[in-house]
Amino acid sequence: MDEGYRIIHSPLERRISEDGIAIEVLIYRGEADEGWILEVVDHAGGSTVWEEVFPTDQAALDEVLATVRREGIGCFAQDEPDTLY
């Protein structure tokens, strides 16, 4: 049986709620990959993924927490999905 590509999820993944807005913080990597991917999913299912890969899962979590402190959790809330051109 071929298990295919395995995704490893960080134990640091979490839900953050503030000012009536909730986001899911996803931190993951491929089993053979060295860097961690950071993704934030908003209440409507909109997704923000950082282009950079983080050396540790803690570095990824620190980045999202710093972004929430700096810009507010509302920066992740999307009323409408982004349109790609």
N, C-alpha and C positions, 0 to 999 in steps of 0.2 A: 504494500500500500504506500503510495507516494503522498507524504504529508505536505509537500510544496513549501512555499515560502512562509516561515514562521515569524510572527510579530510578537515582540516582547513589550509588555506594558509596564511602565514604572509604577512602583507602589506609591509614588508621590502624586499620582493623578488624583484630582479632587473636583468637587463642585464648590463654587464660590458664589455667595449671594451678598448683594449690597444694594441699597437704595431701591429695593423691589425688583432688581435684575439678577438673574441667575445665569451663570456660565459653567460649562464643563471644561476642565483643563485636561487635555489628553497629552501624554508624553510617552512616546513609543519609538522603537527602532526595529529594524530587521535583525534576525538572530545573528547574522554574520556581519552586521554593520557596526561601526564604532560610534557614530554620532547619534544623538537623540533628536527626534522631530517634536516640535511643539505645535499643538493645534488647540484652538479655543472654539467651542461650539456654543452658539447663543440659544436663547429660548425658542427661536423660530427654526432652528436647524442650520442657520448660517454658519459658515466655517471660516476661521482665519488661521492660516498656516504660515509660520515664519519661514522665510527663504533660507535662512542660515540653519545649520545643524549644530547642536550644542554638544560639547565634549562630555557633559554629565547630565543626568536627569535633574540634579539639584540646580545646575546652571539654567536649565530650561524653566524650572519652577520660579527661580529668582527673577528671571526676565518677565514672566507674566505678572508676578506680584508687583514688580517695579512699574510696569506699564499701567496697572490698575491704580497704583498710588499717584503716578504722574498724570495720567489722562482720564482717570475715572473708569469705572466698570462699563459705563454707557458707551464707551468707544467700541465695544464689541457687539452691542445690540444693533441688529439690522432690521429696519422696518421692511425693506425690500431686498431681495437677493441682488448681488452684484451682477452686472451684465458684462460678459466678456466680449471684446471686439477683436 
